[in-house]
Amino acid sequence: MTRESLIQKTLQHLAQLPDQKVKEVSDFAEFLLFKIDNQILTEGIQKMVFESKSFDFLEEDEEIYSEDDLKEKYK
């Protein structure tokens, strides 16, 4: 089934629903779009941070602590 035919079929079903159920479907569609927007935003931020050189200095620092410095080890 193509996208357009699926949209048409959904619109036909929506036309048969009572007003309250149409509102529920609309709210759910809005929720799905919100989730997609958040996912795109999160992925964009992750990409920006990954490609950023802001924390490169941390890779150059020497290790000042080791396991020997721990007072207690958890298993």
C-alpha positions, 0 to 999 in steps of 0.5 A: 500500500502506498503512502498516499493510499494509506493517507486516504484510507486513514482519512476515510476512517477518521471521517467515520469517527466521533469528534472525541476519537478524532481529537484522540487521533490528532493528539496521537499524531501530534505526539508522534511528530513531537517524538520525531522532532526530539529525536532529530534534535538529539541526534543533531546535538550528539553529532555536534558534540562528537565533531566538536574539538572542545574536549580534545584537551582531555585526551592529552592529559596524563592519568593522575589516578590509577586503581591503586589510589582507590581505598575500596574496590567494588565488585 
